[in-house]
Amino acid sequence: MTPEFVVGFARQSIELALMIALPMLGIGLGVGVFVSIIQAATQIQETTLSFIPKIIAIFLALLISFPWIMDKMITFTREVFLNIPNYIR
């Protein structure tokens, strides 16, 4: 295995991890900004008011995007397992 291969494989793995995390992080960011705007407008500074909606939104985003996430992970894992003989050389 060459250093270029290892760097490329690590880059591909990190890109996949970021792509899988993106829907949940984006939804969490959007809900957090929305709740913060509501809190600033109403001057209600309750910690749980910002925490609970984000948890619920991220959980719903995970449920909705789970088939897509599993497809990406299965494709990546299958590609790794099929190319093991090429990695050993």
N, C-alpha and C positions, 0 to 999 in steps of 0.2 A: 504494500500500500504506500502510495506516494503522499507527501505532505499536501499536495493539491487535492488529492482525492479526499483526504481526511477533512480538510477545510471545506470542500464542497459538500460533503456529507453532513457536516455540522451546520453549515449554512442552510441546507435544505431542511434539516430537522428543526432549526430555530424558526425558519419561515413558516413551517407547518404549525408549530406551537402558537405562534403569533396569530396566524390565520384562524386557528380554532378558538382562540381566546377573544378575538375581535368582536363577535356579536354580543357576548356578555358584557365586555368592557364598554362597548358603545352604548348599550342600553342603560347600564349603570351610570355612565356619564350623563346621558340625556335626562334620566329621571332625577339624578342628583342636582343638576342645574335647575330643572323645573321646580323641584321642591325648595331649593334655596331661594329662587325668585319669589315663590309664594310666601316663604318665611320672612323674607325681607319686606315684602309688601304689607304683610299683616303684623309684623313685629312679634311673631310667635317664635321663640327660640327654644323649642323642645327638641332634645337629641333624638328621641325615638321617632319623631315625626319625619326626620330625614333618613333614618336607618331602615325602618320597616318597609317603606315603598321600594327602596332599592333592592332589598332582599327578595321581595315578591317579584319585581320586574326581572331581576337576573335569573330567578328560578324559572319564570315563564319563558324567558329567552332560551334558557338551556333546554327546556322541554321541546320548544319549537324547532331549535336548530340541532337537536340530538341526532336525528337520522343523517343529516349532512356531515356532522362531526364524525360519526362512526364510519361513514363512507370514506372520508378522507383518511382516517386512521387505518382502516382496513386496506385501502389501496397502498398507502405508504408501507405498511408492515408486509404486505404481499410482495411488494417490489424489493424490499430488503431481503426477505427470505429467498426469493428466486435468484437474487444476485449474490448470494453467499459464496458460490464457487468463484465468481469473478473477484470478490473481495479478498479471497485467500491468496490468490496469485500475486 
